[in-house]
Structures are given as structure tokens and as C-alpha cells.
Amino acid sequence: MKHLKKYKDARTGILTNHTGYDEKNGYHFIYLNRYLQIARVFVPEHGLFAELQDQVSGVGLNYFSETIEFWNLYGDTEESLIPPDEKLLDLDLIVIDIRDVGARYYTFLTTAYYIMAKVSELKKNGQSVPNILVFDAPNPIGKKVEGTPLKEGYSSFVGVEGVLHRHGMSSGELLSFYNENRNLKLNVDVISPGVFHPKKYDEWNWIPPSPNIPSITTCFVYPGQCLLEGTNLSEGRGTTRPFEIFGAPFIDFENQKFLKEMESISDGIFHLRPLRFKPTFHKHSNTICGGYQLHLLKPKKFHSLFFTLHLLKTIKEFYPQDFRFLEGVYEFRSDRPAIELLVGDPVLLGYLEGKKNAKYIQEYLREAEDEWEELIEKFTGRI
């Protein structure tokens, strides 16, 4: 294949999972052995075939091959997120072949960034390091952006500093942005969509990249609804529509005043369908919850982040004795609550506490989004 000719027989490591697949070639980490010497597969959170739920260690997962080493990058400690030097320095090439969902919390491209940052560090220390080859995958929710840059002090595995909540970039574009913006100075090649990944996703070619992103519709609500992970609300894990269905045992789904308040920001863009549900696992497992399904009437106009910020603020006001933000360890961090790591901006966190009104926050978001679009224009236009 002409795209791989320059790397023929290179000793290669590949960051991938089961989304590195197409109907013509099958699983890429197997197919690529025709052209490259695949020595190592770096396995991200959730496992090679998305076998594991969120925040579950991949230690103990076994994949057998006589020629390929499988190296887990989501273990029991934060140190496991970055490969040891020796797992990088014996390679000529690192292929990044994995799908993103368009939100900064999603950990696959953070894993890719951690690998690239480590390779850059080794290079600056005088080591001979591998080239980077990205199999670009389209952003399933397009170029629309939402949110504000993650502020200093809030970075974690669910957020790289300076990146918006919904970044509006393909995987190749975002990794190219990291290479230049973070001054990594690596040799990064990008193979455009249409070669190994489709130019556009739909429900027919969608491979769920992790257990709770079952469809493209999930991706449209995820940039906001992921914030529910930092609360005692069920984000719908343990249902067939995670992040679209949400609630808790204390939610009165027939509360018309609550629905009226949420519908006041809808403008015909979304609808909340009251329901009861019982998660089969995760928060409130096997307990009847009151809640809602979020239906998008105009997906392209929906601002997921503002919706969920307003949702949490409103639930906090309606259920002050029951609703709470979670404490404890979240993605290996215990110095900040999960909601702070996910929101990543004191101004937006202040809105949850009633310190700013909706109009102010919407304008604050618009300004940040305009600035981000200007910053990334050179990357979104060239791939």
C-alpha cells in the first residue's frame, strides 16, 4: 500500500482497539503485518475489544500472539498510563489508530498525547525515537465546538490543559495540534479518512469505541452529560441508552416545575421525556430511578455542555437534600472532586453554585468557542 511504503518493515507499536477495523482489511493490527513489523499493541482504557467498563483496570486481560506483545495502558496506578521508555525506544514507528468521540474527557486521544509527549521528552534527551503515523478518524459530531479551555491545575486523564470540552477536531487534527501547540517536535504523518477509517460515520458503520458509547446519538450528548459522572445521578450506565437516559431514586420525574425550567432553555432543540428506569449495574444498580431521556430534536443546534450545566444547577436547586457532587478518587486523582476535573473552569463551576446567570455563561462560552476556532483553524483546514 502506497501510504505505508516509506515505513516498510519498520518495527512498529500501535495504539489501537477494536475500532481499528474496516470491512476490507479487518483488524488493522493484524492486517498491517503485511507491510510493517507489528511488535507491540498498546491497549487503552476499556481493553482491546471494549470489554471493560469505565475506570476498570486492564491488568489481567490476556491476548495471545506468538509475535505481538500486548501492553496495557490502563492499570492500577497513574504511572500505567504512560509506557516505559524501553517500550518506545525499541520501535521505529508508532501508529495511532483509534476512534475519538469529539470530547476532551474521552481518554483515547489523551493516551495518544501521553505517548507523544513521552517520545518528545526522549527525543529532547538525545534519544533516537520512533516516527508517529496517525490513521485519521473523523469526528462523529463534526466541527462544532463547545466549552472553554481546561484551566491550569485541572488537567488529568480526562482533560488535557487548554482543550475545549467539545474540540471539533478529527483525531489526526487534534494530534497534529498537540504536536505543534505543545512544541513536541515529532515527525507526525497523517493518513486521511477514507483509507483506514470512513470519511463519515453513521449508525451503519459505527463501532462502539467503549461500552457506554453505543451509538452516534450518544456522542452528541456526551460533551455535556459526561459531567454526570461527577455527581450521584445515574448517567444511564446499566441502561441501553447511557448518557441519554439519566436520573436517580430521588428524582420526581413528574415534577412539572422542573420540566418547565428545563424546557425554558430548549427553544425546540431538545425534549426531556419523563421515565422510570432500573440500571443493571453502576450507580443505583437494580434500584428504580426517576429520570428522563434526552431527545435531540435539532442535534446540530444542541449545546450539550450548557444543557448539562443548567441541568445540574437546576437539580441542585430542586433537590438540595439529596443531590451531591461525588468525592474521592476519580481517574487516579484525589486532590480535586471529579466535577472539578470534568468542568475544568472556575467560572463554569461557579455557575453550578448560582454565582453567574445563564446569559452571562452563554456569552462566556461563545467568546471561548470563537477563540478556539481561530486557534485550530490551520489544523482543521489542512487534513
PLY file of the C-alpha trace (Angstrom):
ply
format ascii 1.0
element vertex 383
property float x
property float y
property float z
element edge 382
property int vertex1
property int vertex2
end_header
0.00 0.00 0.00
1.44 3.37 -1.04
0.60 5.02 2.29
2.86 2.57 4.14
5.62 2.16 1.58
8.03 4.57 3.30
7.73 2.56 6.52
8.11 -0.89 5.02
9.19 -3.50 7.59
9.51 -0.86 10.35
9.41 -2.29 13.85
6.08 -0.87 14.96
3.97 -0.28 18.03
0.30 0.54 17.56
-2.17 2.23 19.88
-5.49 0.71 18.91
-8.58 -1.16 19.93
-11.40 -2.85 18.03
-12.26 0.45 16.29
-9.07 -0.05 14.26
-11.04 -2.10 11.80
-12.57 -1.88 8.36
-14.58 -4.36 6.32
-11.90 -4.64 3.62
-8.84 -5.22 5.77
-10.24 -6.47 9.08
-8.41 -5.58 12.28
-5.59 -3.26 11.37
-3.07 -4.54 13.90
-3.25 -7.87 12.08
-3.54 -6.52 8.53
-0.56 -4.18 8.92
1.80 -7.11 9.35
1.79 -7.36 5.56
3.73 -4.09 5.42
5.08 -3.39 8.90
6.57 -5.47 11.67
3.95 -5.13 14.39
5.87 -5.79 17.57
3.59 -4.27 20.20
-0.03 -3.28 20.65
-0.67 -0.56 23.22
-4.09 -1.33 24.72
-6.06 1.70 26.04
-8.75 2.01 28.69
-11.64 -0.48 28.25
-9.44 -3.16 26.63
-8.76 -4.23 23.07
-12.40 -5.12 22.41
-14.04 -2.67 24.84
-14.56 -5.50 27.31
-14.24 -3.32 30.41
-16.35 -0.59 31.97
-15.02 2.86 32.82
-12.20 3.14 35.37
-11.67 -0.64 35.43
-8.03 -1.76 35.34
-6.91 -3.73 32.32
-4.44 -5.71 34.41
-5.23 -9.37 33.86
-6.54 -9.05 30.33
-4.68 -11.54 28.16
-4.38 -11.54 24.37
-2.27 -14.29 22.86
0.11 -13.88 19.94
3.44 -15.53 19.24
4.85 -12.38 17.65
2.97 -9.41 19.17
3.28 -8.07 22.71
0.14 -6.51 24.19
0.95 -3.69 26.61
-1.85 -2.42 28.86
-2.04 1.38 29.25
-4.78 1.47 31.86
-3.72 -0.30 35.00
-4.00 0.17 38.74
-1.86 3.31 39.02
-1.48 6.61 37.20
2.02 5.55 36.16
0.49 2.81 34.00
-0.94 5.44 31.62
2.49 6.11 30.07
4.64 3.36 28.51
8.08 2.76 30.00
10.98 4.16 27.96
12.07 0.73 26.77
8.64 0.04 25.24
9.11 3.07 22.98
12.82 3.19 22.24
12.94 -0.22 20.54
10.43 0.95 17.91
10.90 2.65 14.54
7.26 3.68 14.23
4.21 4.23 16.42
0.82 4.00 14.71
-2.17 5.70 16.36
-5.30 4.04 15.05
-8.26 4.68 17.33
-11.59 6.50 17.22
-12.49 9.53 19.29
-15.98 10.79 20.14
-15.24 14.52 19.98
-14.96 15.38 23.70
-11.87 16.10 25.76
-12.92 13.72 28.55
-12.66 10.74 26.22
-9.37 9.12 27.13
-8.12 7.52 23.91
-6.55 10.64 22.40
-5.24 11.62 25.83
-3.43 8.28 25.83
-2.08 9.12 22.37
-0.95 12.52 23.64
0.79 10.93 26.64
2.70 8.61 24.28
3.68 11.51 22.01
4.74 13.68 24.95
6.91 10.86 26.30
8.51 10.27 22.89
9.16 14.03 22.65
10.84 14.01 26.06
13.08 11.13 24.99
13.95 12.95 21.76
14.90 16.13 23.63
17.16 13.99 25.81
19.08 12.90 22.71
17.47 9.51 22.14
16.62 8.11 18.71
12.82 7.91 18.73
10.10 6.45 16.50
8.09 8.41 13.96
4.35 8.84 14.56
1.77 7.73 11.97
-1.88 8.59 12.61
-4.76 6.85 10.86
-7.12 9.78 10.92
-10.69 9.12 12.01
-13.49 11.66 11.51
-15.10 13.41 14.42
-18.55 11.79 14.72
-20.10 15.05 15.93
-18.40 17.29 13.38
-16.60 20.59 13.67
-18.98 22.32 16.10
-17.21 23.29 19.33
-18.45 23.77 22.88
-16.94 24.93 26.12
-13.85 26.62 27.45
-10.17 25.65 27.60
-9.27 23.40 30.51
-7.62 25.71 33.02
-4.23 25.26 34.66
-4.39 22.96 37.66
-7.34 20.93 36.37
-5.54 18.67 33.89
-5.94 14.93 34.31
-6.53 11.80 32.25
-9.98 13.22 31.41
-8.66 16.54 30.17
-5.56 17.98 28.54
-4.90 21.57 29.58
-6.07 24.19 27.09
-8.54 21.98 25.19
-12.27 22.68 24.93
-14.94 20.30 26.21
-16.07 19.61 22.62
-12.99 20.23 20.49
-14.39 19.96 16.95
-11.35 18.15 15.51
-10.65 14.77 13.96
-8.13 12.52 15.69
-5.39 13.45 13.22
-6.14 17.14 13.55
-6.07 17.11 17.35
-2.82 15.13 17.50
-1.24 17.45 14.92
-2.39 20.36 17.09
-0.72 18.79 20.13
2.50 18.26 18.19
2.75 21.93 17.25
0.98 23.65 20.12
2.85 21.65 22.79
6.16 22.01 20.91
6.65 18.23 20.76
8.67 18.48 17.52
7.89 14.94 16.39
7.69 13.57 12.86
3.92 13.08 12.54
2.30 11.75 9.37
-1.46 11.57 8.98
-3.33 9.18 6.68
-6.64 10.85 5.88
-10.08 9.29 6.45
-11.22 7.13 3.57
-8.18 4.85 3.69
-8.49 3.03 7.02
-11.48 4.83 8.53
-14.64 6.04 6.78
-14.86 9.68 5.75
-18.07 9.93 7.74
-19.72 7.85 10.42
-23.33 6.77 10.52
-25.16 4.17 12.58
-24.40 1.50 9.98
-20.62 1.72 10.21
-20.45 2.67 13.89
-18.28 0.52 16.15
-18.92 1.39 19.82
-15.45 2.52 20.97
-16.29 1.77 24.59
-19.18 0.04 26.35
-21.23 3.17 27.02
-20.94 4.89 23.63
-23.30 2.53 21.77
-24.37 4.93 19.02
-23.62 8.23 17.33
-26.51 9.84 19.20
-24.59 9.18 22.43
-21.70 11.26 21.11
-23.90 14.34 20.64
-24.94 14.44 24.30
-21.66 13.20 25.81
-19.73 16.53 25.87
-22.22 17.75 28.48
-23.64 14.60 30.00
-20.25 13.23 30.97
-20.38 15.77 33.82
-22.93 13.49 35.48
-20.01 11.20 36.32
-19.08 13.76 38.97
-22.49 13.51 40.68
-24.72 10.97 42.40
-27.02 10.92 39.36
-27.01 7.83 37.19
-25.69 8.78 33.76
-27.52 5.79 32.34
-24.79 3.21 32.65
-26.60 -0.06 33.02
-29.28 1.00 30.52
-29.38 0.69 26.75
-29.09 4.49 26.26
-26.24 5.71 28.50
-25.86 9.49 28.78
-29.22 9.95 27.05
-31.09 8.40 29.97
-30.30 9.84 33.41
-31.80 10.17 36.88
-31.74 8.96 40.47
-34.08 7.37 43.03
-34.84 10.80 44.49
-35.91 12.38 41.19
-39.63 13.05 40.82
-39.94 12.59 37.06
-43.46 14.08 37.10
-42.31 17.39 38.60
-43.79 19.87 36.14
-41.97 22.88 37.59
-38.64 21.16 36.96
-39.61 20.25 33.39
-40.80 23.79 32.74
-37.47 25.20 33.92
-35.52 22.86 31.63
-37.81 23.43 28.67
-37.22 27.19 29.09
-33.78 26.74 27.55
-34.89 24.27 24.87
-36.11 26.58 22.08
-37.36 23.47 20.31
-33.87 21.93 20.22
-34.37 19.12 22.76
-37.10 17.40 24.72
-36.99 15.59 28.05
-39.18 12.51 28.20
-40.07 11.59 31.81
-39.49 7.94 32.69
-38.53 5.41 35.32
-35.61 3.04 34.80
-33.55 0.48 36.68
-29.79 0.41 35.95
-28.47 -3.13 35.81
-25.07 -2.02 37.11
-23.08 1.06 38.21
-24.78 3.86 40.19
-28.12 2.89 41.76
-27.75 -0.63 40.43
-31.03 -2.59 40.48
-32.85 0.39 42.01
-35.80 2.14 40.40
-34.83 5.66 39.38
-36.92 8.60 38.30
-35.46 10.47 35.39
-35.60 11.41 31.76
-34.48 10.50 28.30
-32.88 13.38 26.43
-34.23 13.51 22.87
-32.47 15.81 20.41
-34.91 17.47 18.03
-32.22 19.59 16.35
-28.88 17.86 17.06
-26.74 20.39 15.16
-28.05 23.25 17.33
-27.85 21.41 20.63
-25.25 22.77 23.10
-24.66 19.74 25.29
-22.36 21.44 27.78
-24.67 24.34 28.58
-27.62 21.95 28.79
-25.90 19.81 31.42
-24.53 22.75 33.39
-28.06 24.13 33.60
-29.44 20.68 34.36
-27.09 20.17 37.32
-27.70 23.66 38.65
-31.46 23.10 38.44
-31.40 19.64 40.04
-29.23 21.04 42.81
-31.88 23.71 43.46
-34.83 21.31 43.32
-33.25 18.50 45.39
-30.79 20.23 47.78
-31.03 17.48 50.41
-30.40 14.59 48.00
-28.21 15.78 45.14
-24.46 15.88 45.69
-21.16 16.05 43.87
-19.02 12.98 44.39
-15.81 12.97 46.44
-12.93 10.52 46.37
-10.57 9.20 43.72
-11.54 9.80 40.10
-9.25 8.76 37.25
-6.33 8.46 39.68
-6.82 11.98 41.09
-7.96 12.65 44.65
-6.88 16.27 45.07
-9.96 17.61 43.25
-13.52 16.28 43.05
-14.49 14.67 39.74
-16.82 17.54 38.82
-13.91 20.00 39.01
-11.71 17.85 36.78
-14.51 17.48 34.24
-15.70 21.10 34.16
-12.16 22.43 34.47
-13.08 26.11 34.73
-13.81 28.10 37.93
-16.32 30.34 36.14
-18.41 27.38 34.96
-18.10 25.74 38.36
-19.37 28.99 39.86
-22.48 28.73 37.68
-23.29 25.40 39.32
-23.23 27.26 42.65
-25.51 30.04 41.39
-22.78 32.68 41.12
-23.48 33.66 37.48
-26.67 33.80 35.44
-27.39 31.83 32.27
-26.98 34.80 29.92
-23.50 35.55 31.28
-22.40 31.91 30.95
-23.70 31.62 27.39
-21.75 34.72 26.36
-18.67 33.46 28.22
-18.90 30.19 26.31
-19.37 31.92 22.94
-16.23 34.02 23.41
-14.13 30.99 24.37
-15.51 28.98 21.46
-14.74 31.76 18.95
-11.16 31.97 20.22
-10.72 28.19 20.00
-12.00 28.08 16.41
-9.43 30.73 15.43
-6.67 28.79 17.20
-7.39 25.47 15.48
-8.33 26.81 12.01
-4.96 25.94 10.49
-5.33 22.32 11.63
-8.96 21.71 10.73
-8.38 23.12 7.28
-5.38 21.10 6.20
-6.41 17.50 6.89
0 1
1 2
2 3
3 4
4 5
5 6
6 7
7 8
8 9
9 10
10 11
11 12
12 13
13 14
14 15
15 16
16 17
17 18
18 19
19 20
20 21
21 22
22 23
23 24
24 25
25 26
26 27
27 28
28 29
29 30
30 31
31 32
32 33
33 34
34 35
35 36
36 37
37 38
38 39
39 40
40 41
41 42
42 43
43 44
44 45
45 46
46 47
47 48
48 49
49 50
50 51
51 52
52 53
53 54
54 55
55 56
56 57
57 58
58 59
59 60
60 61
61 62
62 63
63 64
64 65
65 66
66 67
67 68
68 69
69 70
70 71
71 72
72 73
73 74
74 75
75 76
76 77
77 78
78 79
79 80
80 81
81 82
82 83
83 84
84 85
85 86
86 87
87 88
88 89
89 90
90 91
91 92
92 93
93 94
94 95
95 96
96 97
97 98
98 99
99 100
100 101
101 102
102 103
103 104
104 105
105 106
106 107
107 108
108 109
109 110
110 111
111 112
112 113
113 114
114 115
115 116
116 117
117 118
118 119
119 120
120 121
121 122
122 123
123 124
124 125
125 126
126 127
127 128
128 129
129 130
130 131
131 132
132 133
133 134
134 135
135 136
136 137
137 138
138 139
139 140
140 141
141 142
142 143
143 144
144 145
145 146
146 147
147 148
148 149
149 150
150 151
151 152
152 153
153 154
154 155
155 156
156 157
157 158
158 159
159 160
160 161
161 162
162 163
163 164
164 165
165 166
166 167
167 168
168 169
169 170
170 171
171 172
172 173
173 174
174 175
175 176
176 177
177 178
178 179
179 180
180 181
181 182
182 183
183 184
184 185
185 186
186 187
187 188
188 189
189 190
190 191
191 192
192 193
193 194
194 195
195 196
196 197
197 198
198 199
199 200
200 201
201 202
202 203
203 204
204 205
205 206
206 207
207 208
208 209
209 210
210 211
211 212
212 213
213 214
214 215
215 216
216 217
217 218
218 219
219 220
220 221
221 222
222 223
223 224
224 225
225 226
226 227
227 228
228 229
229 230
230 231
231 232
232 233
233 234
234 235
235 236
236 237
237 238
238 239
239 240
240 241
241 242
242 243
243 244
244 245
245 246
246 247
247 248
248 249
249 250
250 251
251 252
252 253
253 254
254 255
255 256
256 257
257 258
258 259
259 260
260 261
261 262
262 263
263 264
264 265
265 266
266 267
267 268
268 269
269 270
270 271
271 272
272 273
273 274
274 275
275 276
276 277
277 278
278 279
279 280
280 281
281 282
282 283
283 284
284 285
285 286
286 287
287 288
288 289
289 290
290 291
291 292
292 293
293 294
294 295
295 296
296 297
297 298
298 299
299 300
300 301
301 302
302 303
303 304
304 305
305 306
306 307
307 308
308 309
309 310
310 311
311 312
312 313
313 314
314 315
315 316
316 317
317 318
318 319
319 320
320 321
321 322
322 323
323 324
324 325
325 326
326 327
327 328
328 329
329 330
330 331
331 332
332 333
333 334
334 335
335 336
336 337
337 338
338 339
339 340
340 341
341 342
342 343
343 344
344 345
345 346
346 347
347 348
348 349
349 350
350 351
351 352
352 353
353 354
354 355
355 356
356 357
357 358
358 359
359 360
360 361
361 362
362 363
363 364
364 365
365 366
366 367
367 368
368 369
369 370
370 371
371 372
372 373
373 374
374 375
375 376
376 377
377 378
378 379
379 380
380 381
381 382
